[in-house]
């Protein structure tokens, strides 16, 4: 796998931080939030993965 461009690497890092933060908040808020949270984070990860694959192809 090629090195990611800096902006995508930064984006991935900030998404990771955001997911960690949201996960902690969701634990505090109660577990019914978590199913919604995981659904949206999985969609976000799939989107990022396809974005990264597009960049690697070009």
N, C-alpha and C positions, 0 to 999 in steps of 0.2 A: 504494500500500500504506500502510495506517495505521501509525502508530507502535505498536510492541509495548508491552504493559504492562511496567513495570520488572522484575517478577519473571521474565517470560519472556525479556526481554533479558539479564538476569543469567544465567539458565539456559543460554541459547544461548552466551553468552560462556564460561561455565565448561565447557560441552561442547566448545567449540572448543579451549580450553586442554587439556582432558583428552585429546582426540584427538591434539593435537600432541605431548603428553607420551608417550602410548602409542605413537605412531608412532616417536618417538626410541628408546623402550625396545625396540620390536619390531626396529628396525634393529640394535640392539646384540645382541639375543637370537638373531637369525638370521631369514632370510626365510621360513622355513616357517610362522612365527607370523603373518606379514603377511596371508596369505590369510584366516585366521580373523578377524584384526583388521578387515580391510576389510569382510568380510561383516557383522560385527556393527555396524560404524560406519555402513554403508549403511542397515541396518535402523533404527538409532537416528536417522539423519537423516530417513528417511522418516516415522518416528513423530513427530519434532519438527515436520516440515513439516505433517503432518495436524493436529497440535495447534494450530499457529499459524493454520492455515486455519479451524479451529473457532472460535478466539478472534476472528478477523477477521469471521466471519459474524455472530456474536452482537452 
